[in-house]
C-alpha cells in the first residue's frame, strides 16, 4: 500500500499512512470518552501503523504497534460494557513508573542504534513510554494521560525531524487529545 494519496508540505502521504492516521485518531479520541469501543479502533490503527513504521525503519515504533494490538484485546475485555472507571496510582507506583521508563530507555537505545534504526532514544522512549501508558489505560489509571502527553510531544518532534509530516501533525493533535483525556478522566475521578 505505498500508493501516494496526496502531497502535503512537499511530503508524499501514502494511502497507508493516511488511513492509519485517521483510524488511530478515532481510537485515541474514543479513549478520552472512556468508551469501550476505543479498543477495536486502536487495534486497527496499530495494525496499519505497524506496517508503515516497519517500511520506514522505525523498528521500535513498529514493535510498539504489536503491543498496542495485544493491549487492545485486554482493554476490550477489561473495561467492560460501561467503559472505563478511572483510578489513580499511588506515589510509590508513580516512582516505579518513572524509574522503569528511564531504565528501559537507557537499555533499549543502544540496541536500536546497533540495528541501524532511523531513531534511537526518542523511538525507545516512544516504545517504552507507550507500553507503560497503555498498561495504565488498560487498568484505567488517570496518570496515563500525562504520560501520553509527554510521549506525543516526543513523537511529534521525532516524526517532524524525520520528515514524516503527516504523522507528526497527527501526534500534535494527539497532544491536544491527551489534554482532553486528562481533563475528562480527572472529572470522572471527582464524581
N, C-alpha and C positions, 0 to 999 in steps of 0.2 A: 504494500500500500504506500508506495513512495510517490504517488501522483500529486503534483503540485496543485493545490486548490486555489491559492491566490498568493500575491506578493505583498508584504507589509514591511515598511522601513527597509526596503531592499533585501528582505529576508523571505525566502520562499517557504510558505506554510503548507506542509503536506496535509492531505486529507486525514491521515492517521493522527498527526499532531492536533489538528483542529477538532476532530471527533473526540479524541482523548481529553482535550481541554474542556470541552463543553460537558462531557459526561462527568468528569471529575468535579467541575464546578457544581453541577446539580447535586452530586453526592455530598460534597462538603457543606453546601448551603442547607441541605436537609438535615445534616448533623447539628447545625445550630438550633434547629427546632426540637431536637431530641426525638425525632420520629424514627421509628424502626426502619422505614423504607430507605433510609440513607445507605444501608449496608449493601443492597444489590447494586445501587448506582456506584458506590465506592469500589466494589469489586470489578465492575465493568470498566470504569475509568482506569483502574490499576492495571488491568489486563492490557488495555490499549497502550498505556504509558510504558509498561514493561517492554513491549516490542519497540516502541520509539526510543527509549533510553538505551536499549541494547544496540540499536542501529547506530546511535551517535556516541557509543563507547563510554557512557556514564553507567558503569557496571554496578556500582553501589546503588544508584537510583533504580536501576532495572531490578536488582535483587529485592530492593525495598518493596516494589510493587507486588512481588510474590507474597511477601509478608503481609501486605495490606489485604490481599485476596483471602488468605487464611484468617486474618483478623476479622474480615467482614463476615465470614461464616460464624465465628464465635460471637461477634457483635449482634448478628441477627438472632442467634439463639439466646444470648444473654439479656438483651434489652426487653424482650417480651413484647406483646402486642401494644401496650400502652406507651412504649418508648422509654427514654432514659429518666432516671431519678437521680440527679446529681448529688454527689457527696464530696468531701474534702480529704486530702491526705494529711496525716499527722506531720508535725515538724520533723520528726526523725525520718519519715519516709521521703519527705522533700529533700533532706540532706543526702540520703542514699541515692535518690534520683540524680541529683547534681553530680555526685562523685561517680556514679555509674556512667553517666553520659560522657563526662570528661575523660575518664579512664578508657572507655571503649573507643572514643575518637582517637585518642593517643595511640592505641594499638592498631586500629584499622587504617589510619592514614598512610603509614609506611607500606602496608600491604597493597593498597590501591596504587601507590607510586610504583611499586615493584612490578605490577602487571600492566603498567602503561595507561592507567585510567586518564581520562580527559581532565579530571579534577581530583584532588586528594582530600585535604582536610575539610573543605566545605561539603563535598559529597559524602564523606564519612559522617560529618555532623548531621546532614540531612537524613542519612540512613539511620543512625543511632538515635537521634532525637525523635525521629518519626516513629521508630519502633517503640520507644518509651511512651510517646504521646498516644500512639494507637492503643497500647495496652491500657493506658489511663482512660481512653474513650470507651473501651470495652467494659471497664469497671466503673464507668460513669463518674469519673473524677473531674471536678471543676478545673483543676490546675492544668489539665490537658490543653486547654485553650491558650494559656500563657505560653506554654512550650510551642504550640503550633504557631503562635505569633512570631517567636524568635526563629523558628525553622523557616517560615515563609519569608522573613527578611533575608536570611542567608540564601535561601533558594532563589528568590527573585534576583539577588545580586549575582549569584553564580551563573544562572541562565542568561542574564544580561551580558555578563563579561564573556561568556562563551558564544554569544551571538544567537541564542535561541530566543528571539524576541517575543514570539507569541507565548511561549511557556513562561517567560519572565513576566509578561503582563498578567498572565493567569495567577502567578504567585503574588503579584502586587494586589490583585483582587482578593486572594486568599488572606492577605494581611488584614484587610477590612473585614472579611468574613470571620476571622479569628476574634477580632474585637467584638463583633456582633454576638458570636457564640459565647464569649466570655461574659458579656452583659446579660444575655438571656439565661445562661446557666446560673449566674450569680443571683438573678431574680428568683429563679426556681428554688435555689437554696433558702432564700428568705421566706418562701411560702410554706 
